[in-house]
Amino acid sequence: MGNSASSWPCSTKSCFHNGVPTETIDDENGVRPVLSDFMRAMPVQGAGCSLPAPPPDVQMQDQPGSEKSRQSACCVVYIERIGHRGGPGAASAAVSTVSGFSGSGGSQNSSKARTKAAGMSMRQTMGVRKSVPPEKLDEAKVASFKESLRRAGIDTSSWGYRGAKSVEHLYWETYHQRGCIIIGLNDANKIKRVTRLLKIRLVAEIFGMDHVLYSRMQFMHDGQTVERKQVPLKKLKWENVDDAKLAEAPAAIYAEDSPFTEPWRGGCKKTLEERLGMNSTWQALHLIEEPEMYKYSTEDNLKSDGYPGLNTLYCIHEVTFRVRDPAHAGVQIIGLPEGQEFATAEGDFNFGQHDQDGLSIGTQLNIWTWMRDSMVVLTRSTSAVTPGKIASDVVKRLDGKDQQAVLARSESPALRIRRVPLPDRSARVLREMQARLCKRGGAERAPSNALWSCLDGTRTDWTTVRRMASRIADPTYTLRQFNSDLAAFPELNLYLLEEKPKIGDARPSTGMSSGRTIGDEYQRTIGAFFAIYWMMRIDIDGQDGFACGVDENWQPITGVVDKEDLRVTQPEKRTAFQKNAKWDFFKKLLLDAGLFDEKVTKGVFKTTSKLVVNEKRLVSLLALTAIHDIMKMRVILPEVQIQHAPYHGYASADTIGDHDHALSYVMEHYPTALPSFRDLDEVEKRSVQFTQCNLCFNHGWFVQAEATPGAMLSSLKQVLSGASGADLSFYFFHWLTDISGAEGRPLAGAEKLTVKFPLA
């Protein structure tokens, strides 16, 4: 694809306004261009785009007997329609139609439809071999084939429209690509298309959760746009097959290893090379197969969406590969580590050619996206598998050492500890923040332009936060609901940020200053929130959740009695903690911190008391937990302004590298930059500031011997002399919950405290 506007899948007028990428809105005020925030974040080539070339390990090499796959580092821009009115048929015909490249029905969408411009990096790949321009097909043979379909009772009048493929496409697929066979062509009751598919599930860990790569949208050679979720796949080539052989061994069509098609095992590398442009060297460096996840299945007599009215037999091999290191610079070309969308143009696909000579059948453009994995994957820490949950058919297909390996992996402690999934809106929020960060112009805002760019205009949902505080001791308020409500704090989105790698770096640098990945830091923060939840429910279910975590339904694990209990890691330590922990001390700490108030009721015969939640104080603790580690994101670190210099040893214009001092500086001098801090009342602000600003003491470092005692205790005595007991207790409870979530596996309970501290 070239760099000129004419080669993009839209007209210049549709995509640009005064040379700037736009989206258009058609309403009562007429059609007008609106600058697209997404296009600010993803500028197109020729309009300020500066995309890196693919890393050296993905440059394709010439291979004997194969065409060299062409790599491209340009961008693709397209117009995506949203907000259609009308019936399902109209919507499916018009959805994602490309301006200037529309299929049948593309002009039937409502006049009130809204469009948006989208752009992303695009690479040219080898694509499916044997692609042929429609005009190069033998017209007589195609006509004869179409007549045979008609005699077999197949109505092809709707083929080639509204997402359906054409008769020419089926002819090409059968006789040129040899990706399917048609059996019973002379019998209306027996005609069937048979295709054997190899599907590749490409899995990567993104922000601590497994995601799978899908093509969500395909721009076809005939101008149609199809929106569906499809993994990279290949139609296995039919070989050495004729009617006589099929008659002799009809069952071989259904067999897992059919003698009539190319071997499925050898097709794995071809699929990734043809569809994604990844050569064997790249695959060996960055992918690892998960053989226990292999699956073979058949789906017979299905109505094909591509060829309406034609029954199809699908024989499907599904193979899973995992990206070894999603943070490696070599995998940026597939949207990692952040899970960004990207595009591939297969074969000779070129939008500029469409209006001239037409495109070859078998070429297409794919929009690829990473989606959260809904399957249980028997690998690494993001899966939750216990003995008995492995599919029996998977285990039975394995013998000896392989079977033992699968069972051993299912019993691995890491596999039974799941992380908390990111909110569904995370990808959109990340794009919005990146768009603001990429935007240039205007005066810099002290002390951190990046911090203002990410949080300016955002608000904390205090209604939700106060509801969390009021319901936290309610037995019906579940951990899952609590986790969902945490989205009320906009600062949590900052943990999604990551710095771009510098040119020449072997690995992309991370935006974290703690030496951990962004996914880990997000999970650690959620773990601290969960510790608060469990501690505030000590007399309900908090002891079980804090000590043992929760099951796959997010219910506290109870009844752990011995070291053979496979529901948790190190069960003997967890049971010891639950039995020996000074729970009354924890409750006293909550009371001293002001998080509980003691309500005394005097009766005629006796006086009773009970602890009730101090909702105002708990709101402050939740706000503190949301913001206390955000300055581990280096991109938002503040610079000391001249009027505040020196600040804890930092001179004017210095970037404050210590994340605690950085947060302290912002709270002291720019409190309005933090939505969850600025709206607290003055009394609660002082308590929060005491933990970060006044105390200047990192209890976590002290306990874990991460700094010398002298350096840490020098100013502590002076601060303690003027501190209130409530603020000190507030600080130590905050530290307790912070350290409880430090392992980054929230659903496993307070793992750091329960299995790694002396009491354990």
N, C-alpha and C positions, 0 to 999 in steps of 0.2 A: 504494500500500500504506500502510495506516495505521500508527500507532505502538503500537496496543494489541497485547497478546500474542495475542489471538484472530486477528489478521490475519497472523500469522507461520505458516510451514508446519510447525508442530508444536504440540502441545498445551502449555499452560503447565506441566503437570507433567513433560512430557518434556524441556523446555528449561531449566527453572529449579528450583532448590532453595533455598528461603528467599530468593527474589528474585535468585539468582545463576545465570548460565548454567552448565550442567553437561553432562557426558557420563555415560552409565550403563554399568555393567559387570554382566553377568549370568553368574555363575559359581557354584561350589559354596557360596558365602557368601550367595547371593541377589542380587537386583537392588538396587544402591545407587548413589547419585549421586556423581560425582567431579568436582571443579572442573576445568574445561577451561582449560589454559594458553592455547590459541588464543583463547578468548573473553576472556581477560584482555587480550590484545593488541588485539582487535577488539570492544570493547563495543558492545552494541546500543542503538539509540535508545530512550530511556525507562529505560535502565539505565546512565546516565553517558555516553552517546554524544554527541559534539559534532562532527558532520561538517560541513565547509565546503560552502557552496553552490557550484554549478558556476561557474567563472570567467566573466566577462562575455562572452568570445568564443564560448562554447558555449550561451548562452541561445538557445533556438529562437525563430524569428520566424514569425509567421503568413504563410503563402504562399497565393496565390490557388488555390482549388480543392483545398486540402489541409487536413487536420486538424492543429491545432497539436500538436506532440509534447510530451508532458508530462514535465518533468524532476523528479527526486526525489533527495533527499539522505539517504534513510533507509537502514537496514541490513536485510539479510535473514539469518535464522537458519534452519538446517535440520539435520536429523539424518541422518548418513551412516553406513551400516552397513559394518563391515569384519570380516574374519576369519570368513567363512561356511564352513560345512562342507557337504559334499554335492556332488552332481554339478553339471556346468556349467549345466544348465538351471535348477536351483534358485538357483544363485548369480546368474545373470543376471536372474532374476526379482526377487530380493530386494536386489540391490546398490543402495545409495544410496536405498533406499525411504524416503520421508518419513513420519515418525510422524504419524498423523492425516490422511494424504494419500496413502495407499498404493494402488497398482494391484493387479490380480489377481496372486495369488501372493505378495503382500507379507508375508503372515503365515506363509509356509511355511519361513522361514529357521530355521536351527538355534537351539536355545535357548542355545547357547554363543556366538552371534554377539555382537560388541561394537559399540557405536555411539559416534559422537563428534559433538559439536555443532560446527557451523561457522558463521561469520558473516562478512559482508563488506558493503561499500557496494553499494547497488542504485539503479538509475535506471530510470524508466519511459520507454519509447520508443514511437514511433508504431506499430511492428510492421507486419505484413502487412495490407494493406487487404482489405476484403470479409470480415472475420471474422464468423461467424454462429453463434449458439447452436444446438446440435444440434436442440432442439425447434422451431426456426424453419424447419428444412428441410421441404420438401414430402414428407410420409411416403409418399405414393403413388408419387412419382417415385423416391424412394430405394429403395422395394421393387421397382419395375420395373427399376432399375439393378442391384440385387442379383441379380434373376432372370436378367438378361442375362449377368452374370458367371458364374452357375451353368451356364447353357446353353453358355457358351464353355469350360467345363471348369475353372473357377476355384473351388477350395474355399475359402470365406471363413470357415469355422468357427473358425479360429484368429486371425482378424483382431480387433484391439482388445485383445489380451492379450500379455503378455510382450514388450513393446516394439513389437509390430506395430500399425499404424494400423487404424482401423475402416473399414467400407464407407462410412459417413457421411462420413468424412474424405476418401476418394477421390472421392466424389460432389461434395463441396464444392470440392476441389482442381480437379476437371475443369470444373464448370459455374458455380461462383461465383468462385473465384480465377482460373480459366482458366490454371492453371500447368502443365497437361499436357493431352494428348489421348489418347483410347483408339482405336486403329485395329484393324480386324478383330474388332469386338465380336461379330459373328455367326458367327465362324469359330474353332473351338477351336484350329486349327493356326496361326492368324495373329494372334490377339489380342495386342496389345502396348500398353504405356503408353509415351508419348513425352514427355520433358520436357527443356527446354533450361535449363541452369543457368548462372548467373553467379557465380563464386566469387572472393572477394576475399582475397588474401594480404596481411595487414597486418603489415609488418616493422618492428621497432624494435631498436635496439642497447641491450642491457641488460648492464651490467658488461662492456662491451667485446665482447660476442658478439651476433650476430643472433638474434632470437627472433621467432616468428610467433604471432599471436593465434588461439586456438582456443576454441570452446565445448566444454568437456569433459563437460558434463552438461546435459540439458534436462528441465525439469519440464513435462509436457504438460497440455493442457486437460482430458483425461479422467482425470487422477490418476496416470498412469504416469510413471515416471522412466527416461529413457534415458541411458546413459553411453556416449559415443562422442566421437571427435575430429573436429570439424567447423569449418571456417573460416566467416566470415560469407558467406551466399549468398542468392541470390534466384532464384526460378523466373520466367523470362521469360514475360510474358503473351502468350497465343496470340490473334492477331487475323486477321480476314478469312480464315478457314479453313473449308472444308466438304469433304465427300467428293469432290465434283466437282473442286475445285481440287487436292486431294491426288492424285487419280487422274491428272490432267494433268501434274503435276510431282512425282512421288514423291521424286526425288533432292533436291528443295529442303528436305526434312525434315532431311537430313544436312548441308546447306550451312552454311558458316561464317556467312554473312549470309543468314539465311532470311527470305523475304518474309512468312512466316506468324506471326512473333512481333515484339514490340517490339524496337527496336535495342538490342543489348547495351551499346553505348557509353554510352547515356544511363542505363542501369541502375546504373552504378557508384555515382553519388552517391545514388541512391535506396536502394541496398543498405545503405550506411553510415548513412543517415539512419533507415531503418526498423529495422535490426537493432541499431545502436549509439547512435542518437539524435544523430548528428553532422550539423549542418546544413551547407550549402554554404560558409558563411563560415568555419566551423571547419575544414572540409576544406581550403580554400584556404590557410589560415594554417599548418596543421600537417602536411599530407600532400603528398607528391610522387610522381607515378606513375613507374614504371620500365618504359617501353614495351618494352624489349628482353626483358623477362621474360614478356610476354604469350604465352599458349599456348591453342590450340584443339584439342580432341580429342573423339572419339566412343567410347562404350562400348555395344555393342549386345548385345541378348539376355541381359542380366544378370538374375539372380534378385534381385528387390527384397527388402531386409530389411524395409522398411515394409509391403509388400503381398506376403506369401508366396505363391509360385506364379504370380505375374504377371510375365512378362518385361518388361523395360524397356530403352528406348533412351535413353541420356544423351548429350546434346550439351553440352559443357562449355567455357565461356569462363573462363579463369583470368587475372586481372589482379592485378598486384602494386603496392602502394603502400607507401612508406616514411615513417615518422614523421621529420619534418625534425630536430627537436631533442627527444629523449626527456626532457631535463632541464627543458623549459619548463613553467611552472606550468599552462598550459592543457591539458596532456595527462595531468594527474594523475587525471582522471576515468576513464581507461582503464588505471589501475594502474601508470603510469610515474612515476618512472624505475626503480623497483625490481622491476617485473614482478609486482605483487600481483594477486591474483584480484579480480574484481568481478562483479556480476550486473546483468542487464537484464531487466525485465518488459515484454513486448511487448503492445501494444494494451491490452485490458481485463483482462489477466491479473491476478487477485487471489485469493490463497488463501482469504481470508475469504468470497469469493463462492461457492467450490466447493461447500460443503455447503448452500448456499441455492438459488440458481437455476441453478447450473452455469456453466461457462466457455465462451466462444465457441471454435469450431474456428478454428484459425489463431493463437491466442494461446498464449504459452508463456513460461517463465522460463529464461534461460540463465546458466550459471556459466562465465565466461570466464577463461582462463588463458593465460599466455605460455609457449611451449615453444621450446626451442632449435631453430634452423633447420637442417634436414638437407640443404637444397639449396645449391648453389653460386650465390650471388647476385653479379651483376656490378656491385657497388657498394661503394665505401668500403673501409676498410682491413681489414675482418673477412673478406673473401673471398679465396680463393686461386684465381686464374684465370691460365692461361698460354695463349698462342696455340695453337690447335688443340683447346682444351678447350671452346670455345663450341659449343653444339649447332648443327650445320650447318643444321637446319631453321629455327632462330631467325634466323641470319644471312641465309639465303636469302630470308626474308620481308621483309627490309629492303632499301631501295634507296638508292643515292647516299650522301648525307651521313649518313643514319641508320646505314647499314652501316659506314661509316668510323668513326663515333663509337663503335660497339660494339667494333670491333677496336682502336681507340685506347685505350678503357677497359680492354680485356683486357690491353694492354701497359703499363698504368699501373704504376709501381713499387709504389704502395701496395697494389694488388690482389694482388700476389704475396707479401705479408707477412701471414701470419695470426697472430692472437693465440692464446693458450692458452685452451681452454675452461675455464670454472669447473667444479669438481666437481659431479656430479649432485645432491649433498646440499645445495648452497649455499642454495637457496631455503628448505629446511626449517630449516637452521641460522640463516639470517637472521631468519625468523619467531620462532624460539625466543629469539634475542637481543633482538629488539624487544619480545617479550612480557615479558621480564625487565626491560627498560628502562622499560616502561609501568607495571609493577607499583609501587604506592605502599605505604607503610607500613613501620614499623620504623626503626631508627636508621640515620643515614647512616654509611657506612664510609669512613674516610679512606684514601688521599687523594682517591679518586674512586669514588663509589658506582656510577657507570656501568661503570667498569672491573671492579669486583668482580661486578656483575650479569652481565656478559658472560662472565667467565672462571671465576667461582667454581664449583667442582665439576668443572671440565674437567681432563683429564690429557693430557700428552704421551705418545704411543705410543712409548716408548723402544725397544721391541723392533724396531719398524719403522725407527726412526732409526738404530739400531746396524747393522741390516741394510744400510741405505743406505750407511753408512760402510764396511762390510766389502766391499760389492760394487761400489763406485763405479769401481774400476779393472778390473773384470771385463769382458772384451769382450762377454759375452752380456747384460750389464745395460744395457738400452736407456734412451734419454731418456724414452720414454713411461712406462716403469716407474718411473723416477726421479720424474717429474712426479706420477704417481699416489701414490707414497709420501709426497709432501710433505703430504698430508692429515694426517699424524701430528702436525703442529704446530697446536694449537688457535688460536694467536694469528693465524694467517693469515685466520681467519674475520672478524677485526676490520676487515679492509679492505672488507667488505661493508656496513659501517655507513654510514648517511647521515642527516644532520640533516633534519628536516622543515622545509619553507619557512615563513617567518613570514607572517602574514596581511598582504596588501598588497604582498609582494615580487613583482616581475615574473618572477623566476626563482627556483627553489628553491635555497637555499644548500646547499653541499656540506659533508660532514663532513671534507674534506681541508683541510689548512693549506698545501699546496704549490702551490695554484693549478691543480691538475689534477683530473680526474674520478676517482672511486673506481676505475673500471675501469682507468684508466691506472696508478694506484699499485699495484694488484694485479699488473698485467702487469710493471711495473718490478721488483717484488720477485721474481717468478718468473724474470725475466731475470737477476737477480743469482744465483739458485740455479743456473740453467743455465750461467752463466759458471763457477761452481765446478765443476760436473759436467765441463765441457769442459777446464778447466785441470788437473783431476786425471787427465785422460786424454790428456795432450799426446802421449804416444808411442803412442796407440791411434788414436782418431779425433777427438781434441779440437781439433787445429789446424784441421781442416776445419769442424767445427761452430762453433768460436769465430769464425772469419773469414767463413764463408759461410752459416751457418745450416743448416736442414734442409729436406727436401722435404715433399710432402704425406703421406708415410709416416713422417715424423719420422726419416728417415735423413740423415746428414750429406751435404751437397752437395759433390761432388768434381769435379775436372777443369775448374774455371773457368779459362779461359786468355786470354780477350780481352774487350773491352768490348762485344761483340755478344751475349754470353751473356745470355739473357733469364730465366734461372732466378733471378737475384739482382739487387738494385739496385746501381748503381755497381760493376760487376764489376772494373773496372780498379783501384779503390782497395782492394777486398778482396784481389785477387791480390797487389797490392803489399804489403799488410800481411802476408799469409801468407808471402810471400817474404822480407821484410825484418825482420820482428819478431824480437826477441832471445828466442827460445823458451828458450834455455839460461838466460837471466836469470830468466824466469818460473819455471823449475824450481828455480833457486837461491833465489828468494823463497819458494817453497813449502817448501823445505828449511829455510831460516832461520826461517820461521814455525812450524816444528814440525809441519807438516801431512804432510810426508814424513820418514821416517827412512832413513838410509843403512845398508843391511845389507851388511857386508863379509864375504866368504868367502875364506879363505886356502887355496889349493891347494898341491899339491906343486911345480908349475911356475909358477903365477901366482896373483895375488890379484885377485878380482873383487868388484864392488860393484853393488848395485841399490837403487833407491828403493822403499820399501814405505810404504803408507798408515799414518799414525798415526791410528787410528780414534778414539781418545779426543779428540784435538785437533780432528779433522774434525767430530765431533759438536758440539763447542762452536761451531765456525764456522757450522754449519747452524742451530743454535739462535739465534745472534746475527743471522743473516740473516732469520730468521723474525720477530724482534721489533724490529729496529732502526728501522723507520719507522712502527710502529703508532701513535705519538703524533701523527702527522699527522691522525689522526681526532680532531677537536676535542671530540667528545662525551665522550671518556674522559680528557681532560687532567686532571692532578692539581692540587689546591690545596695550597699550602705550609701546613703545620701550624705552630702557634705555637712548638713546641719546636725546629723546624728553621729558623726565620726568623732573618736573611734568607738566601735561597738564590739565589746567582748574580744578585743584584739584585732578586729577587722578595720582597716583604714577606709577612707572615702573612696568610692568606686570599686571597692572589693566585693566580689560575690561571696556571700556567707555560705561556706561549704558545710558547716555543721547543721544538720536538719533541725535540731531542737532550737539552736540559736536563730536559725532562719525563721522558724515559725514564731518564736518570741518577738523578733524584730517586726514582723508584719502585724502581730496582734498589738504591739505597743504603739506603732506609728501609723499603720494603715489598716485599722480594724475593719473598715468598710469593704475591704477586698474579699473578706471571708463571710459569705452569707450566713453560715451556721454559727458564727461568733458574733457578728455585728448586732444581731437582734436579741441577744440575751440581755437581761437587765444588768445594771451596774454591779450589783452584789455578786451575781453568778459569773459575770465577766472576771471579777477579781479572783474568784476561786479557780477559774480555769487558767487565768494568767499565772496564778501562784504555781501551778503544776509545771508550767512551761517557762515562765519568765523569772520569777523570784527565786525559786528553789535552786535552779541551775545544778541539779543533781540527778544523774541518770542511775536510778536504782538498779535497772537491768544490767548495766555495765558493772556496777559494784558487786552484785550477787554472782554474776558470771565471770568475774575477774577479768574484765575486758579493758580495765584502766587501773593505774596505780592508786592506792587508797589516798595517798597524800594529795595528789592533784584533785581528787574528787571531793575530799572532806574539808578542804581548806576554808571554804566559805559557808559550809553547811551549818556550823554551830551558830554563826551570827544570824543566819536567816531563821533558824528554828526558834531563836529567842523571841522573835516578834510574831511568830505564826500562830494562828488559832488551831485548836485541836481538831476542829471540823475540817479545816483545809488540809491539815496533815493526813488525816484519815482518808479524805477524798483522794489525795495524791496516791496513797499506798493502795487503795482499792483500785484506782486506775492502773497502777503498775501491776497489780495482781491479775487483772483481766488481760492486760497487754501481754504479759509473759505466758498466760494460759493459752493464748492463740498463736504462740510464736512458731509452732511447727508447721503452720500453713495447711492444716487439714481440719477444718472446722467441725465436720460431722463426726470426727473421732473423739470429741470431747476435749477437755483441757489437757491435751496430751503432754505438753511440756511439763506441766506441774504434776500430773498424776503418775507419770512413768519415768521421769528423768530427774526429779528433785530428790533430796535426801529422804523425805518421808516415804517415797515410793520404794 
